[in-house]
């Protein structure tokens, strides 16, 4: 009997030690790295930094949009990442080459550059943007909120799909802003505002009413000729009554169908027709591009509704134009 107990006890002790050891091993395993949106938190702003006599204060500007010049650094390697002086870490921006119009999605992960450049690109980001051989390429940097799938691509060291090509007209406007020294294209209150549109258009209506009193001198010559031809006034009155309806009729068609919403311009007809099919628009050639438009619309309200539809479909550069 005693020998049987001596045989059973070692087995029980081995099982207990094995079970406790596995529980201990589970408790000692490192926590899994965060995945999904949690991998982008916590978001860090940090203290102001002073570079060359200028103080840059980090801020969480959701609608940050600026033009300037980029540095190409060595940090980040092949990842599509970059450094910025004031944007939160991490955050996501679309960077557009103001030469080619190519746009990529980039993850801001570092502070810098330590000069007056707008952003520092990793070697991988410069290669995807097509500016690897440039010293200080001109760029547009616009903060965006991409879907989690694209965020995960950048966090893993991959590349997100390239954005829609920038139309030449918009590139020209951005380069003009850069040449004129306008850096911030969009800003929240308290940051550098964009200069307001010229007031020349507002001055025109103000001068128009000032011209209204001029008919007074014209009233003086009328009394002199009227007494002589007394019978003639009645026939002209009848003829003018007939002419008035004819003049008002053509005015309506001219006002109708005068506005369109330009959604985007594409380098290939297939991509343009794909976008037009989703929005219910139409495609027309414009030089070497294919543009997608909605409309035409008779009223501004209809055009505004179509513009909202285009922007909701992520075409943030859509705008209302006169139909040509």
C-alpha positions as CSV (number, residue, x, y, z in Angstrom):
1,X,0.0,0.0,0.0
2,X,2.8,2.4,1.0
3,X,4.7,1.7,-2.2
4,X,1.5,2.5,-4.3
5,X,1.2,5.9,-2.6
6,X,4.9,6.6,-3.2
7,X,4.3,6.0,-6.9
8,X,1.2,8.3,-7.2
9,X,2.6,11.3,-5.3
10,X,5.4,12.1,-7.8
11,X,2.9,12.1,-10.6
12,X,0.6,14.6,-8.8
13,X,3.5,16.9,-8.0
14,X,4.7,16.8,-11.7
15,X,1.2,17.7,-12.9
16,X,0.9,20.6,-10.4
17,X,4.3,22.0,-11.3
18,X,3.6,21.7,-15.0
19,X,0.2,23.4,-14.7
20,X,1.6,26.2,-12.5
21,X,4.5,26.7,-14.9
22,X,2.3,27.2,-17.9
23,X,0.2,29.7,-16.0
24,X,3.4,31.6,-15.0
25,X,4.6,31.5,-18.6
26,X,1.3,33.0,-19.8
27,X,1.5,35.8,-17.2
28,X,5.1,36.6,-18.2
29,X,4.3,37.0,-22.0
30,X,4.7,40.6,-23.3
31,X,1.5,42.5,-24.2
32,X,0.6,42.4,-27.9
33,X,1.4,45.6,-29.8
34,X,-1.7,47.8,-30.4
35,X,-3.5,47.3,-33.7
36,X,-6.1,49.3,-35.5
37,X,-6.8,53.0,-34.7
38,X,-5.2,52.5,-31.3
39,X,-1.8,52.3,-33.0
40,X,-2.0,56.0,-33.8
41,X,-2.4,57.0,-30.1
42,X,-1.4,58.7,-28.0
43,X,-1.1,61.8,-30.3
44,X,1.7,64.0,-29.2
45,X,2.1,67.8,-29.8
46,X,5.1,68.7,-27.6
47,X,6.7,72.0,-26.7
48,X,7.4,74.9,-29.1
49,X,10.6,74.7,-31.0
50,X,12.8,77.6,-32.1
51,X,14.7,77.5,-35.4
52,X,16.7,80.4,-36.8
53,X,15.0,83.0,-34.7
54,X,11.4,81.7,-35.5
55,X,9.3,79.9,-32.9
56,X,7.1,77.1,-34.2
57,X,4.2,76.0,-31.8
58,X,2.7,72.5,-32.4
59,X,-1.1,72.6,-32.8
60,X,-3.8,70.2,-33.8
61,X,-5.1,72.0,-37.0
62,X,-7.6,69.7,-38.7
63,X,-7.7,71.7,-41.9
64,X,-4.0,72.4,-42.3
65,X,-3.2,73.2,-46.0
66,X,0.1,74.9,-47.0
67,X,2.5,75.2,-49.9
68,X,6.3,75.5,-49.6
69,X,9.5,73.6,-50.2
70,X,10.6,70.1,-48.9
71,X,13.8,68.6,-47.6
72,X,14.7,65.0,-48.4
73,X,16.2,63.5,-45.3
74,X,17.7,60.1,-44.3
75,X,15.3,59.2,-41.4
76,X,12.5,56.8,-42.1
77,X,14.3,54.8,-44.8
78,X,11.9,53.2,-47.2
79,X,8.8,54.0,-45.2
80,X,6.4,56.7,-46.5
81,X,6.9,59.1,-43.6
82,X,8.1,62.6,-42.9
83,X,8.9,65.3,-40.3
84,X,6.9,68.5,-39.6
85,X,7.4,71.3,-37.1
86,X,3.8,71.8,-35.9
87,X,1.5,68.9,-36.9
88,X,0.6,66.2,-34.3
89,X,2.7,63.1,-34.1
90,X,1.5,60.9,-35.7
91,X,-0.8,62.5,-38.3
92,X,-1.5,61.9,-42.0
93,X,-1.0,64.3,-44.9
94,X,-1.3,64.3,-48.6
95,X,1.8,65.7,-50.3
96,X,1.6,67.0,-53.8
97,X,4.5,67.7,-56.1
98,X,3.9,71.2,-57.6
99,X,5.8,70.1,-60.7
100,X,4.2,66.8,-61.7
101,X,0.9,67.0,-59.8
102,X,1.5,63.6,-58.3
103,X,0.0,63.2,-54.8
104,X,0.9,60.6,-52.1
105,X,-0.3,59.8,-48.6
106,X,2.4,60.3,-45.9
107,X,2.5,59.6,-42.1
108,X,4.1,62.4,-40.1
109,X,6.2,60.7,-37.4
110,X,9.0,63.2,-36.5
111,X,9.7,66.8,-35.7
112,X,11.6,68.8,-38.3
113,X,13.1,69.9,-40.6
114,X,15.5,72.1,-38.7
115,X,15.4,74.9,-41.3
116,X,12.8,77.0,-43.0
117,X,11.5,74.1,-45.2
118,X,7.8,73.1,-44.9
119,X,8.3,69.3,-44.5
120,X,11.1,66.7,-44.6
121,X,10.4,63.6,-46.7
122,X,11.9,60.2,-46.0
123,X,13.8,58.6,-48.9
124,X,10.9,56.3,-49.5
125,X,8.4,59.1,-49.6
126,X,10.6,61.1,-52.0
127,X,10.8,58.1,-54.3
128,X,7.1,57.5,-54.4
129,X,6.4,61.3,-55.0
130,X,9.0,61.2,-57.9
131,X,11.2,64.0,-56.4
132,X,14.2,61.8,-55.2
133,X,16.6,63.7,-57.4
134,X,15.4,67.2,-56.4
135,X,17.2,69.4,-53.9
136,X,14.2,71.2,-52.5
137,X,11.0,70.3,-54.4
138,X,8.0,72.6,-54.3
139,X,5.1,70.8,-52.6
140,X,1.6,71.2,-51.1
141,X,1.0,69.6,-47.7
142,X,-2.7,69.0,-46.7
143,X,-3.8,67.2,-43.6
144,X,-6.3,64.4,-44.2
145,X,-8.1,61.7,-42.3
146,X,-7.5,58.5,-44.3
147,X,-9.3,55.2,-43.8
148,X,-7.8,52.7,-41.3
149,X,-6.8,50.4,-44.1
150,X,-4.5,53.0,-45.6
151,X,-3.1,54.0,-42.1
152,X,-2.2,50.4,-41.5
153,X,-0.3,50.2,-44.8
154,X,1.9,53.1,-43.8
155,X,2.4,51.8,-40.2
156,X,3.6,48.5,-41.6
157,X,6.1,50.3,-43.9
158,X,4.1,49.9,-47.1
159,X,2.6,52.5,-49.5
160,X,-1.0,53.7,-49.8
161,X,-2.5,54.1,-53.3
162,X,-1.5,57.3,-55.1
163,X,-4.2,60.0,-55.2
164,X,-5.9,61.5,-58.2
165,X,-3.6,63.6,-60.4
166,X,-3.9,67.3,-59.8
167,X,-5.4,69.3,-62.7
168,X,-3.0,71.7,-64.4
169,X,-5.3,74.7,-63.5
170,X,-5.0,73.9,-59.8
171,X,-1.2,73.4,-60.1
172,X,-0.9,76.8,-61.7
173,X,-2.9,78.4,-58.9
174,X,-0.8,76.6,-56.2
175,X,2.4,77.7,-57.8
176,X,1.1,81.2,-58.1
177,X,0.3,81.2,-54.3
178,X,3.9,79.9,-53.6
179,X,5.4,82.6,-55.8
180,X,3.4,85.3,-54.1
181,X,4.5,84.2,-50.6
182,X,1.1,82.9,-49.5
183,X,2.0,79.8,-47.5
184,X,-1.2,78.8,-45.6
185,X,-4.0,78.0,-48.0
186,X,-6.5,77.0,-45.3
187,X,-6.3,77.8,-41.6
188,X,-8.2,77.9,-38.4
189,X,-8.8,81.1,-36.4
190,X,-5.6,82.4,-35.0
191,X,-3.3,81.0,-37.7
192,X,-2.0,82.7,-40.8
193,X,-5.1,83.8,-42.8
194,X,-5.3,83.6,-46.6
195,X,-5.5,87.1,-48.1
196,X,-9.2,87.9,-48.9
197,X,-10.3,88.3,-52.6
198,X,-9.8,91.7,-54.2
199,X,-12.4,94.2,-53.3
200,X,-12.7,95.5,-56.9
201,X,-15.8,93.5,-57.6
202,X,-17.5,94.9,-54.5
203,X,-16.7,98.5,-55.6
204,X,-18.5,98.1,-58.9
205,X,-22.1,97.9,-57.4
206,X,-21.4,100.9,-55.2
207,X,-20.6,103.1,-58.2
208,X,-23.6,101.9,-60.2
209,X,-26.2,103.5,-57.9
210,X,-24.3,106.8,-58.0
211,X,-25.0,107.0,-61.7
212,X,-28.8,106.8,-61.2
213,X,-29.3,110.6,-60.7
214,X,-28.0,111.4,-64.3
215,X,-31.5,111.0,-66.0
216,X,-32.5,114.4,-64.4
217,X,-30.8,116.5,-67.2
218,X,-32.4,114.3,-69.8
219,X,-35.8,115.3,-68.6
220,X,-35.2,119.0,-69.6
221,X,-34.9,118.5,-73.4
222,X,-38.2,116.4,-73.5
223,X,-40.7,119.2,-72.7
224,X,-39.4,121.4,-75.6
225,X,-40.0,118.9,-78.5
226,X,-43.3,117.4,-77.2
227,X,-45.7,120.4,-77.7
228,X,-45.1,120.5,-81.5
229,X,-45.9,116.9,-82.5
230,X,-49.1,116.3,-80.5
231,X,-50.7,113.5,-82.6
232,X,-47.5,111.3,-82.8
233,X,-47.2,110.2,-79.1
234,X,-50.0,107.5,-79.3
235,X,-48.5,105.3,-82.1
236,X,-45.1,104.9,-80.5
237,X,-46.7,103.9,-77.2
238,X,-48.5,101.0,-79.0
239,X,-45.3,99.8,-80.7
240,X,-43.2,99.9,-77.5
241,X,-45.9,97.7,-75.8
242,X,-45.5,95.1,-78.5
243,X,-41.7,95.1,-78.3
244,X,-41.4,94.6,-74.5
245,X,-42.7,91.0,-74.4
246,X,-40.2,90.1,-77.2
247,X,-37.3,91.5,-75.2
248,X,-38.2,89.7,-72.0
249,X,-38.7,86.3,-73.6
250,X,-35.1,85.5,-74.6
251,X,-33.8,86.7,-71.2
252,X,-34.9,83.4,-69.5
253,X,-33.1,80.9,-71.6
254,X,-29.9,82.8,-71.2
255,X,-30.1,82.5,-67.4
256,X,-30.8,78.8,-67.5
257,X,-28.2,76.0,-67.5
258,X,-25.3,78.4,-66.8
259,X,-23.6,76.6,-63.9
260,X,-21.7,73.3,-63.7
261,X,-19.7,71.5,-61.0
262,X,-16.3,70.5,-62.1
263,X,-15.5,67.3,-60.0
264,X,-12.0,66.5,-61.2
265,X,-9.7,66.0,-64.1
266,X,-8.1,62.7,-65.0
267,X,-5.2,61.6,-67.2
268,X,-7.2,58.7,-68.7
269,X,-10.7,58.5,-70.1
270,X,-11.4,55.2,-68.3
271,X,-10.8,56.7,-64.9
272,X,-12.9,59.7,-65.8
273,X,-15.8,57.7,-66.9
274,X,-15.6,55.5,-63.8
275,X,-15.9,58.6,-61.6
276,X,-18.6,60.1,-63.8
277,X,-20.7,56.9,-63.6
278,X,-20.6,56.9,-59.8
279,X,-21.7,60.6,-59.5
280,X,-24.1,60.8,-62.5
281,X,-21.9,63.2,-64.3
282,X,-20.5,63.5,-67.8
283,X,-17.0,63.4,-69.3
284,X,-15.4,65.9,-71.7
285,X,-11.8,66.3,-73.1
286,X,-9.7,69.2,-72.0
287,X,-6.3,69.2,-73.6
288,X,-4.5,66.1,-72.4
289,X,-6.9,65.5,-69.5
290,X,-10.5,64.2,-69.2
291,X,-12.7,66.3,-67.0
292,X,-15.8,65.1,-65.0
293,X,-18.6,67.6,-64.6
294,X,-22.1,67.6,-63.1
295,X,-24.9,69.7,-64.5
296,X,-25.6,72.1,-66.1
297,X,-27.8,73.8,-63.5
298,X,-30.2,76.7,-63.8
299,X,-29.8,77.9,-60.2
300,X,-27.0,78.4,-57.7
301,X,-28.9,76.3,-55.2
302,X,-28.9,73.3,-57.5
303,X,-25.2,73.7,-58.2
304,X,-24.4,73.9,-54.5
305,X,-26.3,70.7,-53.8
306,X,-24.3,68.9,-56.6
307,X,-21.0,70.4,-55.2
308,X,-21.9,68.9,-51.7
309,X,-22.5,65.5,-53.3
310,X,-19.0,65.7,-55.0
311,X,-17.2,66.7,-51.8
312,X,-19.0,63.9,-49.9
313,X,-17.5,61.5,-52.4
314,X,-14.0,62.7,-51.4
315,X,-13.5,65.1,-54.4
316,X,-12.5,68.0,-52.1
317,X,-11.2,70.1,-55.0
318,X,-14.6,70.2,-56.8
319,X,-15.9,73.7,-57.6
320,X,-18.7,75.5,-59.3
321,X,-18.0,77.1,-62.7
322,X,-19.8,78.9,-65.5
323,X,-20.8,76.5,-68.3
324,X,-18.6,77.0,-71.3
